[in-house]
């Protein structure tokens, strides 16, 4: 249908008739029927590779190809048993890779579903919120600043409505929209009554009817251009580069081993196969894949603490955050505004009833109040409720659709049982520069008024009069000081304050021209609301301090309000100083850097000030996490190392610019995400430490034996078996290990810290050397005592396996010993170690496999030697670490 009509040249009424829709919207049944006809409102995605293609992709790796080459060599040399075993191992590795990739893909798909955008739609006369994918042609959708357009729509109502269409048209400036039809041949950028899927609302609000969804939209026509691949993270790139160096080094060493063996008279075909097998075992070819899997599973784990990762590199960056710049409202506070006090005509009222409770009283602070004062109170409540874009939904529970502050104003009016019959004619939407919002209404008598609400300090500059004793009087300097003092009194108690004003509107200025309309206002009163700190905010802040993370409050609210909340949760800093946005505007960049080094509270800031603060902090070397929810927060979110947007009250623009979305808008969730980020990075270091130390040990044990004219201590099949059963499974188990209990008691890692920093390279090399020496010593001693090469190789095989399995428990923490960390706290690791042991014993004692691997049965005395040789290094290192850990505590 969308390709047959030029909706921009048709009237809104005609379009509604065309889609058999109306202002109240479709009925739920009509929507269900149309969903069956038109399908879900989503763009076609690249077809995901089938399981077979994923399986075949496992064989593209260079090291796997080398291993397959070894299979071919074995077959040509008549070693059919070796060739069959290598093929079996390659297939088993491919199956494991297939399972892990599918698991990671499912984890990311589940998270993508959580990130699906939602819209406000009118169906059956009721406004409701639903996922955008369920929109159908004919739906009536309500749009406001910050929304992403969910489908192609024909507008029926606009109020100062502008849309940024750069993604579709290339036009960099926002386009002002209207409802009036345009010429049929108008090009897409000039179709003012139309909005298109994927574009962003930058200003105002509007409503309209959906005319196309999914692949029938304008964007759907170019959907192929929107398909993007997930880019590798910086860590993955570094490890990929590292892998190339390791490959070169290992191939060089393996070539030396092969040459030594051939020079000593070993069979050429045997040494070639041994050299290739050793290279594959020594090279951590699975390292990048394991990193990808662990990062994907880490994203899923972070989602369990109500944080949604939108960009994979954020998982790495989270653990190194040194500063969290947090908004106040809804993040540090509950975002459940309740009107507590009202100041009108020089008198104060206390309002009872919490939250969304529609029952309450207005108790005068003074006893002597006139009926005129009561009428001023009702006018204040009326202005707050009418100059408002939010709504209350009533049902089993009362909830607010829209801004919580506006919801509190509606609740207050409902407590006073006001009948709101005013008809809205136009609106000047709120923006962060003016800090006010105005509407033009027509009352029951046909008289038109301008109602304005906003920040008191800004609103008062627009007022020339005040309402006092039922009369409009000139606003004197003395009264201005009194009102300002009352505002500061409310703010000092942590209350959020809005000013209310009005004037008669006779069309003397166009409603869209805010500067002309919002002047010569009559001040009515102040409404003071409370949004208490979240109960968990104080503990989360304390945890940040212990973790070496600095928390900065950046809010557009009043300075005294910000300071009151900061004091309550314990983040006032050294001197409790608050810096205003107006001060930041006058600071040079060097001066601002000095300020951000000391000050933790910023009030009355604009999005531009947020951006400058983030840049100043990053210039000082900080890794900055920045929260934001508005359209104009997007630049600061992009500038920050970790942009954090709000999942509940945030705009779609902010979410698009962020790398992390808080599904509960809670500051404590940011801290939990940092904890998880640190844990994920630690786990990556754990399995890197384990894999590389094991590979060094395998390589070194063979090299030592060959260097001192001993036979090969390990047969090729034994090396491949070790690579399969003691490298991959325990490494994956380390990747999902629980974080250390003390993980938030240490400072963040440095921004440019390498993966091998903090002594990791030393630990890898030293442990690898110990594993190699232990294996070579057991092999040499057994060969000397028994003169039986097969027995000596079996003992070396057992020693290498146990050395690695003992080592995996040491890798669980870089500061704690095995006893402190606990043996039973990672059941998956225990299971993988147990399975590895069983598989090794099977290869030694099952007759069929004995011939395949060249193993012989070992007696108890020989196992005692193996256990002592492989366990002694872990015991010594573990005891040393435990002592150091207790001393440090």
RAHU-V6946 format. One record per backbone hydrogen bond with DSSP energy under -0.5 kcal/mol. NH is the residue of the N-H (numbers start at 1). CO is the residue of the C=O. Records with the same first field share a line. If there is no record, write none. Layout:
BEGIN
NH: CO + CO
END
This chain:
BEGIN
4: 1
5: 1
7: 5
9: 6
10: 7
15: 11
16: 12
17: 13
18: 14
19: 15
20: 17
21: 16
25: 22
31: 27
32: 28
33: 29
34: 30
35: 31
36: 32
37: 33
38: 34
39: 35
41: 133
42: 40
54: 50
55: 51
56: 52
57: 53
58: 54 + 55
59: 56
60: 57
61: 58
65: 61
66: 62
67: 63
68: 64
69: 65
70: 66
71: 67
72: 68
73: 69
74: 70
75: 71
76: 72
77: 73
78: 75
79: 74
80: 78
83: 79
84: 80
85: 81
86: 82
87: 83
88: 84
89: 85
90: 86
91: 87
92: 88
93: 89
94: 90
95: 91
96: 92
97: 93
98: 94
99: 95
100: 96
101: 97
102: 98
103: 99
104: 100
105: 101
106: 102
107: 103
108: 104
109: 105
110: 106
111: 107
112: 108
113: 109
114: 110
115: 111
116: 113
119: 130
120: 142
121: 119 + 128
122: 140
123: 121 + 126
124: 26
125: 24
126: 123
128: 121
130: 119
132: 117
134: 131
135: 132
138: 210
139: 136
140: 122
141: 139 + 208
142: 120
143: 206
145: 204
146: 201
147: 144
149: 147 + 199
152: 212
153: 195
154: 209
155: 153 + 193
156: 207
157: 207
159: 205
162: 203
163: 175
164: 200
165: 163
168: 165
169: 165
170: 165 + 166
172: 170
175: 163
177: 161
178: 192
182: 8
186: 183
190: 187
191: 188
192: 190
194: 191
195: 153
198: 149
199: 196
200: 164
201: 147
202: 162 + 200
203: 162
205: 159
206: 143
207: 157
208: 141
209: 154
210: 139
211: 152
212: 152
216: 213
217: 214
221: 217 + 218
222: 218 + 219
223: 220
225: 222
226: 223
227: 224
231: 229
237: 233
238: 234
239: 235
240: 236
241: 237
242: 238
243: 239
244: 240
245: 241
246: 242
247: 243
248: 244
249: 245
250: 246
251: 247
252: 248
253: 249
254: 250
255: 251
256: 252
257: 253
258: 254
259: 255
260: 256
261: 257
262: 258
263: 259
264: 260
265: 262
266: 261
271: 267
272: 268
273: 269
274: 270
275: 271
276: 272
277: 273
278: 274
279: 275
280: 276
281: 277
282: 278
283: 279
285: 283
287: 284
290: 286
291: 287
292: 288
293: 289
294: 290
295: 291
296: 292
297: 293
298: 294
299: 295
300: 296
301: 297
302: 298
303: 299
304: 300 + 301
305: 302
306: 303
307: 302
308: 661
309: 307
310: 308 + 659
311: 659
314: 311
315: 312
316: 312 + 313
317: 313
318: 314
319: 315 + 316
320: 317
321: 318
322: 623
323: 623
324: 550
325: 323 + 625
326: 324 + 552
331: 328
332: 328
333: 328
334: 532
338: 530
340: 528
341: 528
342: 349
343: 526
344: 342 + 347
345: 524
347: 344
349: 342
350: 363
351: 340
352: 361
357: 354
363: 350 + 361
364: 362
365: 348
366: 348
369: 367
374: 370
375: 371
376: 372
377: 373
378: 374
379: 375
380: 376
381: 377
382: 378
383: 379
384: 380
385: 381
386: 382
387: 383
388: 386
391: 401
393: 399
394: 392
399: 393
401: 391
402: 400
407: 403
408: 404
409: 405
410: 406
411: 407
412: 408
413: 409
414: 410
415: 411
416: 412
417: 414
418: 413
420: 418
421: 419
423: 442
424: 422
425: 440
426: 440
428: 438
429: 427
431: 436
435: 431
437: 453
438: 428
439: 451
440: 426
441: 439 + 449
442: 423
443: 447
446: 443
449: 441
450: 503
451: 439 + 449
452: 501
453: 437
454: 499
455: 435
458: 455
459: 455
460: 456
461: 457 + 458
462: 459
463: 460
464: 521
465: 521
466: 473
467: 523
468: 466 + 471
471: 468
473: 466 + 471
475: 464
476: 474
480: 476
481: 477
482: 478
483: 479
484: 480
485: 481
486: 482
487: 483
488: 484
489: 485
490: 486
491: 487
492: 488
493: 489 + 490
494: 491
495: 490
496: 529
498: 527
499: 454
500: 525
501: 452
502: 522
503: 450
505: 448
506: 504
513: 510
514: 512
516: 513
517: 513
518: 514
519: 517
521: 462
522: 502
523: 465 + 521
524: 500
525: 500
526: 343
527: 498
528: 341 + 526
529: 496 + 527
530: 338
531: 494
534: 332
537: 534
538: 534
540: 536
541: 537
542: 538
543: 539
544: 540
545: 541
546: 542
547: 543
548: 545
549: 544
550: 322 + 548
552: 324
553: 600
554: 326 + 552
555: 602
562: 558
563: 559
564: 560
565: 561
566: 562
567: 563
568: 564
569: 565
570: 566
571: 566
576: 572
579: 601
581: 603
583: 580
584: 580
585: 581
586: 582 + 583
587: 584
592: 588
593: 589
594: 590
595: 591
596: 592
597: 593
598: 595
599: 595
601: 577
602: 553
603: 579
604: 557
605: 555
610: 606
611: 607
612: 608
613: 609
614: 610
615: 611
616: 612
617: 613
618: 614
619: 615
620: 616
621: 618
622: 617
624: 622
625: 323
626: 642
627: 325
628: 644
633: 630
634: 631
637: 633
638: 634
639: 635
640: 636
641: 624
642: 624
644: 626 + 642
645: 643 + 660
646: 628
647: 662
651: 629
652: 146
653: 146
655: 651
656: 652
657: 653
658: 654 + 655
659: 643
660: 643
661: 308
662: 645
663: 306 + 661
664: 306
665: 662
667: 331
669: 666
670: 666 + 667
671: 667
672: 668
673: 669
674: 670
675: 671
676: 672
677: 673
678: 674
679: 675
680: 676
681: 677
682: 678
683: 679
684: 680
685: 681
686: 682
687: 683
688: 684
689: 685
690: 686
691: 687
692: 688
693: 689
694: 690
695: 691
696: 692
697: 693
698: 694
699: 695
700: 696
701: 697
702: 698
703: 699
704: 700
705: 701
706: 702
707: 703
708: 704
709: 706
710: 705
719: 715
720: 716
721: 717
722: 718
723: 719
724: 720
725: 721
726: 722
727: 722
728: 723
729: 724
731: 727
732: 728
733: 729
734: 730
735: 731
736: 732 + 733
737: 734
743: 740
745: 742
746: 743
749: 319
753: 750
757: 754
760: 757
761: 756
763: 759
764: 760
765: 761
766: 762
767: 763
768: 764
769: 765
770: 766
771: 767
772: 768
773: 769
774: 770
775: 771
776: 772
777: 773
778: 774
779: 775
780: 776
781: 777
782: 778
783: 779
784: 780
785: 781
786: 782
787: 782 + 783
789: 787
792: 788
793: 789
794: 790
795: 791
796: 792
797: 793
798: 794
799: 795
800: 796
801: 797
802: 798
803: 799
804: 800
805: 801
806: 802
807: 803
808: 804
809: 805 + 806
810: 806
811: 807
812: 809
813: 810
821: 817
822: 818
826: 823
829: 826
830: 826
831: 827
832: 828
833: 829
834: 830
835: 831
836: 832
837: 833
838: 834
839: 835
840: 836
841: 837
842: 838
843: 839
844: 840
845: 841
846: 842
847: 845
850: 846
851: 847
852: 848
853: 849
854: 850
855: 850
863: 859
864: 860
865: 861
866: 862
867: 863
868: 864
869: 865
870: 866
871: 867
872: 868
875: 871
876: 872
877: 873
878: 874
879: 875
880: 876
881: 877
882: 878
883: 879
884: 880
885: 881
886: 882
887: 883
888: 884
889: 885
END
